[in-house]
Amino acid sequence: MLKTGIIVGSTRPGRKAAAVAEWVYDILKSRKDAEFEIVDIEDYKLPLLDEPVSPRVHQYTLLSLGLMGSSAVLLDVGVTGDQTLGRRAINLLQPEARGRINGLFVGLFFLGGAAGAAMAGIMWASGGWPMICATGAGFGIAALAVDCLSQGLA
């Protein structure tokens, strides 16, 4: 059976979206060919959505939003740096096979991203954000352990 979410996308005080979603749900719930559910993003308490005014006016009052933006920039810089250094190291291995090795690197990077996205979906279904954070920390600790063992530091 088809399952459809009716998304309430506003979190601000005095919002009208929840009442509209209830009205739509009341109309659709009698259908027998599909199931409907109201998904209210306010229930997820995302720090991005705590601001009292629209992001369009650029009047941010909460530190969490600034930290989230800064974290995104730092993560992007880190990933770009990792990609650049990884490709440089691979290109220096065998210059005559640069294209094939680089293609393999990019393909494996893509597969790793796809596996990570699949794992995040499974972890979200298993335990939400705490499970995703614990899994990410576990992979980070495992990577650090492998690196230490490979360098003989353990």
Secondary structure, DSSP 8 states (H G I E B T S, - for coil): -EEEEEEE---STT-SHHHHHHHHHHHHTT-SSEEEEEEEGGGG--GGG--SS-GGG-----HHHHHHHHHHHHHHHHHHHHHHHHHHHHHHH-GGGHHHHHHHHHHHHHHHHHHHHHHHHHHHHHHHHHHHHHHHHHHHHHHHHHHHHHTT--
